Each structure stands twice: as C-alpha cells, then as structure tokens.
Amino acid sequence: MPVHVEFTLNYLIQRAGAGAEPAGRRLDDFERTIARLARSWRPDRPIAPARELRMADETRDAFVAWVEGTGADTPTSAVERLGVYASGAVTDDSVPEGWVRLRLDATTRPN
C-alpha cells in the first residue's frame, strides 16, 4: 500500500466541479473529491486536513483563494475550516508546488 497519493491542485479543482458555489460548498466538494479518488487506499470517511493533507505554501494560498472565490461573504463554518489550512497545519516543503498530498499513513486504522 502506498504511503501517500498526490494530485495536482488544478486536477482536484476540476474534479470538484464547483463553479460559483459558496465557499463552504467548494471546500466540501474539494475534500469529498480527494476522499473519492483515494477510496482504494483509505476508508470512506471525511478528510482530516491537519492530519492527512500536505501541500506547499504557494499551493495552499492558491487553494484558499479558490475556496474564497470572488470574495463574497464566507460563512463562519467555512472560515473555521479554512483556518486549518491557513494556519499552516497542511503545509510541507517536501511537496512540490501545485500538488496536494494525501497521507495514507496518517489515517486511523480500525483494530
């Protein structure tokens, strides 16, 4: 089993298919897309970004900008969830710019 899988941010955004959706919906669609693409290697459950996702600082900045969209009001729940990304909890200099890494070794395995 691989330790991680990586996807380009652009590919994930295209697969998420969120056009003019509100920020919270874009974030949901993005995380569900990653979970769906990796279902062969991890249980089918929501992504835990701070534990499972890694990306370069520049990629994180581009991701947050995409989620926030045109700058319209972002719901409080989405702001709190985006805080995990903005805090740097998902950044890792070893991930190439433009790529998002899903750490498969960070998932909790059932006993």
DRENNUZA-26288 format. One record per atom (N, C-alpha, C): residue number from 1; residue in three letters; atom name; x, y, z. Coordinates in Angstrom, 3 decimals, decimal comma. Layout:
// DRENNUZA-26288
NUM_ALA_CA_X_Y_Z;
...
***
This chain:
// DRENNUZA-26288
1_MET_N_0,842_-1,177_0,000;
1_MET_CA_0,000_0,000_0,000;
1_MET_C_0,889_1,243_0,000;
2_PRO_N_0,544_2,235_-0,814;
2_PRO_CA_1,356_3,462_-0,830;
2_PRO_C_1,232_4,224_0,491;
3_VAL_N_2,243_5,020_0,785;
3_VAL_CA_2,247_5,847_1,988;
3_VAL_C_1,437_7,115_1,756;
4_HIS_N_1,427_7,585_0,516;
4_HIS_CA_0,629_8,764_0,164;
4_HIS_C_0,296_8,726_-1,327;
5_VAL_N_-0,696_9,528_-1,695;
5_VAL_CA_-1,016_9,751_-3,097;
5_VAL_C_-1,019_11,257_-3,310;
6_GLU_N_-0,678_11,674_-4,517;
6_GLU_CA_-0,628_13,104_-4,822;
6_GLU_C_-1,446_13,406_-6,072;
7_PHE_N_-2,072_14,560_-6,038;
7_PHE_CA_-2,851_15,063_-7,158;
7_PHE_C_-2,481_16,524_-7,352;
8_THR_N_-2,571_17,006_-8,585;
8_THR_CA_-2,348_18,437_-8,773;
8_THR_C_-3,576_19,188_-8,260;
9_LEU_N_-3,335_20,380_-7,760;
9_LEU_CA_-4,428_21,210_-7,278;
9_LEU_C_-5,414_21,484_-8,413;
10_ASN_N_-4,915_21,791_-9,593;
10_ASN_CA_-5,791_22,066_-10,739;
10_ASN_C_-6,696_20,885_-11,057;
11_TYR_N_-6,144_19,675_-11,012;
11_TYR_CA_-6,938_18,471_-11,274;
11_TYR_C_-8,045_18,326_-10,232;
12_LEU_N_-7,707_18,522_-8,970;
12_LEU_CA_-8,700_18,396_-7,905;
12_LEU_C_-9,801_19,438_-8,038;
13_ILE_N_-9,415_20,652_-8,389;
13_ILE_CA_-10,410_21,716_-8,572;
13_ILE_C_-11,331_21,374_-9,738;
14_GLN_N_-10,763_20,877_-10,827;
14_GLN_CA_-11,588_20,488_-11,977;
14_GLN_C_-12,540_19,358_-11,606;
15_ARG_N_-12,038_18,378_-10,878;
15_ARG_CA_-12,871_17,241_-10,478;
15_ARG_C_-13,950_17,647_-9,488;
16_ALA_N_-13,642_18,615_-8,623;
16_ALA_CA_-14,633_19,088_-7,647;
16_ALA_C_-15,797_19,744_-8,366;
17_GLY_N_-15,510_20,369_-9,499;
17_GLY_CA_-16,547_20,930_-10,342;
17_GLY_C_-17,345_22,068_-9,727;
18_ALA_N_-16,829_22,714_-8,726;
18_ALA_CA_-17,559_23,810_-8,078;
18_ALA_C_-17,332_25,093_-8,854;
19_GLY_N_-18,380_25,598_-9,439;
19_GLY_CA_-18,298_26,857_-10,178;
19_GLY_C_-18,455_28,035_-9,241;
20_ALA_N_-19,623_28,613_-9,244;
20_ALA_CA_-19,884_29,799_-8,425;
20_ALA_C_-20,495_29,403_-7,084;
21_GLU_N_-20,127_28,254_-6,591;
21_GLU_CA_-20,653_27,765_-5,318;
21_GLU_C_-20,148_28,620_-4,160;
22_PRO_N_-20,877_28,641_-3,041;
22_PRO_CA_-20,367_29,328_-1,849;
22_PRO_C_-19,097_28,626_-1,329;
23_ALA_N_-18,314_29,343_-0,546;
23_ALA_CA_-17,025_28,831_-0,061;
23_ALA_C_-17,158_27,498_0,669;
24_GLY_N_-18,132_27,371_1,528;
24_GLY_CA_-18,303_26,126_2,275;
24_GLY_C_-18,557_24,948_1,362;
25_ARG_N_-19,318_25,167_0,325;
25_ARG_CA_-19,617_24,095_-0,636;
25_ARG_C_-18,369_23,729_-1,428;
26_ARG_N_-17,581_24,720_-1,818;
26_ARG_CA_-16,329_24,429_-2,543;
26_ARG_C_-15,401_23,579_-1,687;
27_LEU_N_-15,285_23,946_-0,421;
27_LEU_CA_-14,420_23,202_0,497;
27_LEU_C_-14,916_21,773_0,650;
28_ASP_N_-16,214_21,594_0,831;
28_ASP_CA_-16,801_20,250_0,929;
28_ASP_C_-16,516_19,440_-0,333;
29_ASP_N_-16,780_20,044_-1,483;
29_ASP_CA_-16,582_19,335_-2,754;
29_ASP_C_-15,127_18,938_-2,949;
30_PHE_N_-14,213_19,823_-2,600;
30_PHE_CA_-12,785_19,546_-2,729;
30_PHE_C_-12,392_18,345_-1,863;
31_GLU_N_-12,774_18,375_-0,588;
31_GLU_CA_-12,394_17,293_0,327;
31_GLU_C_-13,074_15,976_-0,042;
32_ARG_N_-14,326_16,032_-0,489;
32_ARG_CA_-15,011_14,810_-0,934;
32_ARG_C_-14,362_14,232_-2,181;
33_THR_N_-13,892_15,096_-3,066;
33_THR_CA_-13,220_14,638_-4,284;
33_THR_C_-11,950_13,872_-3,936;
34_ILE_N_-11,154_14,413_-3,039;
34_ILE_CA_-9,922_13,716_-2,635;
34_ILE_C_-10,259_12,366_-2,013;
35_ALA_N_-11,233_12,350_-1,113;
35_ALA_CA_-11,624_11,099_-0,461;
35_ALA_C_-12,092_10,068_-1,494;
36_ARG_N_-12,878_10,513_-2,467;
36_ARG_CA_-13,392_9,609_-3,501;
36_ARG_C_-12,250_9,059_-4,365;
37_LEU_N_-11,304_9,915_-4,735;
37_LEU_CA_-10,193_9,468_-5,580;
37_LEU_C_-9,280_8,480_-4,855;
38_ALA_N_-9,233_8,559_-3,536;
38_ALA_CA_-8,320_7,702_-2,761;
38_ALA_C_-9,031_6,538_-2,082;
39_ARG_N_-10,275_6,287_-2,428;
39_ARG_CA_-11,034_5,257_-1,711;
39_ARG_C_-10,450_3,855_-1,838;
40_SER_N_-9,584_3,623_-2,818;
40_SER_CA_-8,925_2,317_-2,937;
40_SER_C_-7,903_2,089_-1,829;
41_TRP_N_-7,429_3,173_-1,212;
41_TRP_CA_-6,341_3,074_-0,248;
41_TRP_C_-6,699_3,512_1,162;
42_ARG_N_-7,888_4,059_1,357;
42_ARG_CA_-8,268_4,531_2,691;
42_ARG_C_-9,755_4,306_2,889;
43_PRO_N_-10,172_4,223_4,146;
43_PRO_CA_-11,612_4,057_4,408;
43_PRO_C_-12,404_5,243_3,859;
44_ASP_N_-13,658_4,991_3,551;
44_ASP_CA_-14,530_6,043_3,036;
44_ASP_C_-15,045_6,867_4,209;
45_ARG_N_-14,345_7,953_4,498;
45_ARG_CA_-14,718_8,866_5,578;
45_ARG_C_-14,199_10,256_5,228;
46_PRO_N_-14,692_11,275_5,918;
46_PRO_CA_-14,229_12,639_5,611;
46_PRO_C_-12,719_12,797_5,793;
47_ILE_N_-12,156_13,704_5,018;
47_ILE_CA_-10,739_14,037_5,114;
47_ILE_C_-10,505_14,841_6,393;
48_ALA_N_-9,425_14,539_7,087;
48_ALA_CA_-8,979_15,325_8,245;
48_ALA_C_-7,762_16,128_7,772;
49_PRO_N_-7,967_17,370_7,296;
49_PRO_CA_-6,886_18,113_6,642;
49_PRO_C_-5,604_18,223_7,457;
50_ALA_N_-5,673_18,564_8,714;
50_ALA_CA_-4,455_18,765_9,504;
50_ALA_C_-3,649_17,478_9,636;
51_ARG_N_-4,318_16,352_9,613;
51_ARG_CA_-3,627_15,075_9,766;
51_ARG_C_-3,259_14,447_8,425;
52_GLU_N_-4,098_14,631_7,404;
52_GLU_CA_-3,923_13,866_6,177;
52_GLU_C_-3,420_14,641_4,962;
53_LEU_N_-3,668_15,937_4,889;
53_LEU_CA_-3,291_16,693_3,691;
53_LEU_C_-1,993_17,466_3,881;
54_ARG_N_-1,204_17,529_2,826;
54_ARG_CA_0,021_18,317_2,810;
54_ARG_C_0,147_18,981_1,447;
55_MET_N_0,651_20,224_1,459;
55_MET_CA_0,873_20,974_0,223;
55_MET_C_1,872_22,084_0,497;
56_ALA_N_2,481_22,594_-0,557;
56_ALA_CA_3,415_23,715_-0,434;
56_ALA_C_2,638_24,974_-0,039;
57_ASP_N_3,342_25,933_0,555;
57_ASP_CA_2,712_27,196_0,954;
57_ASP_C_1,977_27,856_-0,212;
58_GLU_N_2,615_27,902_-1,374;
58_GLU_CA_2,020_28,548_-2,540;
58_GLU_C_0,751_27,827_-2,999;
59_THR_N_0,771_26,515_-2,892;
59_THR_CA_-0,402_25,721_-3,264;
59_THR_C_-1,535_25,989_-2,291;
60_ARG_N_-1,204_26,046_-1,016;
60_ARG_CA_-2,216_26,348_-0,004;
60_ARG_C_-2,836_27,720_-0,247;
61_ASP_N_-1,999_28,701_-0,560;
61_ASP_CA_-2,504_30,047_-0,838;
61_ASP_C_-3,456_30,042_-2,036;
62_ALA_N_-3,093_29,322_-3,093;
62_ALA_CA_-3,948_29,230_-4,279;
62_ALA_C_-5,245_28,501_-3,952;
63_PHE_N_-5,153_27,468_-3,142;
63_PHE_CA_-6,338_26,721_-2,737;
63_PHE_C_-7,302_27,604_-1,940;
64_VAL_N_-6,778_28,300_-0,942;
64_VAL_CA_-7,623_29,170_-0,114;
64_VAL_C_-8,264_30,252_-0,973;
65_ALA_N_-7,507_30,828_-1,904;
65_ALA_CA_-8,061_31,845_-2,797;
65_ALA_C_-9,187_31,260_-3,643;
66_TRP_N_-9,025_30,034_-4,123;
66_TRP_CA_-10,071_29,389_-4,921;
66_TRP_C_-11,319_29,144_-4,069;
67_VAL_N_-11,128_28,658_-2,854;
67_VAL_CA_-12,278_28,388_-1,979;
67_VAL_C_-13,034_29,678_-1,688;
68_GLU_N_-12,295_30,751_-1,399;
68_GLU_CA_-12,944_32,013_-1,070;
68_GLU_C_-13,620_32,633_-2,287;
69_GLY_N_-13,221_32,244_-3,470;
69_GLY_CA_-13,877_32,695_-4,691;
69_GLY_C_-13,750_34,181_-4,924;
70_THR_N_-14,851_34,810_-5,214;
70_THR_CA_-14,860_36,217_-5,590;
70_THR_C_-14,791_37,151_-4,399;
71_GLY_N_-14,632_36,618_-3,221;
71_GLY_CA_-14,544_37,471_-2,041;
71_GLY_C_-15,888_37,741_-1,405;
72_ALA_N_-16,920_37,049_-1,881;
72_ALA_CA_-18,237_37,197_-1,252;
72_ALA_C_-18,144_36,681_0,183;
73_ASP_N_-19,133_37,005_0,976;
73_ASP_CA_-19,124_36,583_2,374;
73_ASP_C_-18,917_35,083_2,494;
74_THR_N_-17,978_34,707_3,355;
74_THR_CA_-17,705_33,306_3,618;
74_THR_C_-18,379_32,951_4,934;
75_PRO_N_-19,218_31,905_4,947;
75_PRO_CA_-19,895_31,534_6,188;
75_PRO_C_-18,901_31,219_7,303;
76_THR_N_-19,300_31,461_8,537;
76_THR_CA_-18,432_31,237_9,698;
76_THR_C_-17,907_29,815_9,745;
77_SER_N_-18,749_28,843_9,452;
77_SER_CA_-18,306_27,443_9,492;
77_SER_C_-17,180_27,193_8,489;
78_ALA_N_-17,276_27,793_7,306;
78_ALA_CA_-16,221_27,630_6,306;
78_ALA_C_-14,957_28,365_6,724;
79_VAL_N_-15,104_29,533_7,351;
79_VAL_CA_-13,937_30,291_7,827;
79_VAL_C_-13,172_29,463_8,857;
80_GLU_N_-13,888_28,831_9,757;
80_GLU_CA_-13,233_27,999_10,778;
80_GLU_C_-12,503_26,830_10,136;
81_ARG_N_-13,130_26,191_9,177;
81_ARG_CA_-12,486_25,064_8,497;
81_ARG_C_-11,297_25,530_7,679;
82_LEU_N_-11,427_26,688_7,017;
82_LEU_CA_-10,298_27,226_6,254;
82_LEU_C_-9,148_27,610_7,163;
83_GLY_N_-9,451_27,914_8,420;
83_GLY_CA_-8,412_28,247_9,394;
83_GLY_C_-7,384_27,139_9,542;
84_VAL_N_-7,810_25,893_9,411;
84_VAL_CA_-6,880_24,762_9,479;
84_VAL_C_-5,863_24,874_8,356;
85_TYR_N_-6,337_25,222_7,183;
85_TYR_CA_-5,440_25,379_6,031;
85_TYR_C_-4,558_26,618_6,212;
86_ALA_N_-5,179_27,732_6,576;
86_ALA_CA_-4,448_28,997_6,699;
86_ALA_C_-3,423_28,972_7,814;
87_SER_N_-3,636_28,171_8,837;
87_SER_CA_-2,718_28,120_9,977;
87_SER_C_-1,371_27,499_9,616;
88_GLY_N_-1,313_26,840_8,494;
88_GLY_CA_-0,067_26,181_8,096;
88_GLY_C_-0,033_24,719_8,485;
89_ALA_N_-1,127_24,219_9,077;
89_ALA_CA_-1,171_22,817_9,510;
89_ALA_C_-1,037_21,842_8,337;
90_VAL_N_-1,309_22,290_7,135;
90_VAL_CA_-1,254_21,407_5,973;
90_VAL_C_-0,006_21,621_5,112;
91_THR_N_0,833_22,574_5,471;
91_THR_CA_1,973_22,879_4,607;
91_THR_C_3,160_21,968_4,885;
92_ASP_N_3,870_21,679_3,813;
92_ASP_CA_5,037_20,798_3,884;
92_ASP_C_5,925_21,152_2,699;
93_ASP_N_7,147_21,579_2,980;
93_ASP_CA_8,072_21,990_1,926;
93_ASP_C_8,508_20,849_1,008;
94_SER_N_8,285_19,603_1,434;
94_SER_CA_8,704_18,484_0,584;
94_SER_C_7,694_18,184_-0,531;
95_VAL_N_6,512_18,786_-0,475;
95_VAL_CA_5,507_18,582_-1,517;
95_VAL_C_5,748_19,624_-2,612;
96_PRO_N_5,883_19,194_-3,854;
96_PRO_CA_6,126_20,153_-4,942;
96_PRO_C_4,986_21,160_-5,072;
97_GLU_N_5,342_22,362_-5,451;
97_GLU_CA_4,340_23,408_-5,648;
97_GLU_C_3,315_22,947_-6,683;
98_GLY_N_2,050_23,191_-6,389;
98_GLY_CA_0,970_22,817_-7,296;
98_GLY_C_0,378_21,450_-7,024;
99_TRP_N_0,953_20,719_-6,084;
99_TRP_CA_0,490_19,368_-5,774;
99_TRP_C_-0,115_19,306_-4,377;
100_VAL_N_-1,069_18,396_-4,200;
100_VAL_CA_-1,694_18,133_-2,901;
100_VAL_C_-1,432_16,668_-2,572;
101_ARG_N_-0,881_16,432_-1,404;
101_ARG_CA_-0,548_15,073_-0,965;
101_ARG_C_-1,559_14,623_0,090;
102_LEU_N_-2,101_13,442_-0,107;
102_LEU_CA_-2,948_12,811_0,897;
102_LEU_C_-2,112_11,743_1,572;
103_ARG_N_-1,854_11,936_2,854;
103_ARG_CA_-1,038_10,987_3,615;
103_ARG_C_-1,907_9,805_4,035;
104_LEU_N_-1,617_8,667_3,505;
104_LEU_CA_-2,387_7,469_3,835;
104_LEU_C_-1,928_6,858_5,148;
105_ASP_N_-0,693_7,116_5,535;
105_ASP_CA_-0,177_6,573_6,784;
105_ASP_C_-0,680_7,347_8,005;
106_ALA_N_-1,397_8,455_7,787;
106_ALA_CA_-1,896_9,278_8,885;
106_ALA_C_-3,300_8,883_9,289;
107_THR_N_-3,918_7,973_8,566;
107_THR_CA_-5,285_7,583_8,892;
107_THR_C_-5,293_6,637_10,081;
108_THR_N_-6,356_6,694_10,821;
108_THR_CA_-6,521_5,789_11,947;
108_THR_C_-7,059_4,483_11,426;
109_ARG_N_-6,363_3,416_11,722;
109_ARG_CA_-6,788_2,109_11,251;
109_ARG_C_-7,640_1,421_12,320;
110_PRO_N_-8,704_0,717_11,907;
110_PRO_CA_-9,520_0,006_12,887;
110_PRO_C_-8,745_-1,142_13,499;
111_ASN_N_-9,083_-1,505_14,730;
111_ASN_CA_-8,393_-2,609_15,432;
111_ASN_C_-8,906_-3,945_14,971;
***
